[in-house]
Amino acid sequence: MNKTLILLLLFVVLGGGTAWFLMQKPDAKMTVLQEERAFHIDNPDEVYKIFLADRRGNKTTLERKSD
């Protein structure tokens, strides 16, 4: 019983430490910089073509046909 109590206490301490670590500054642990994800276009009326690609090689192009 004493061994079970020690293992349970160790599990709770390690789980709490892991949860605390993961909750601290989640943006700092991401592989993509926040500056690369946050952008805006000053005049969206001048945009006629958008090219999108991901890291897996999937690509698509969006084109404006009319207003």
Secondary structure, DSSP 8 states (H G I E B T S, - for coil): -HHHHHHHHHHHHHHHHHHHHHHS-GGGG-SS-HHHH----S-GGG--EEEEE-TTS-EEEEE----
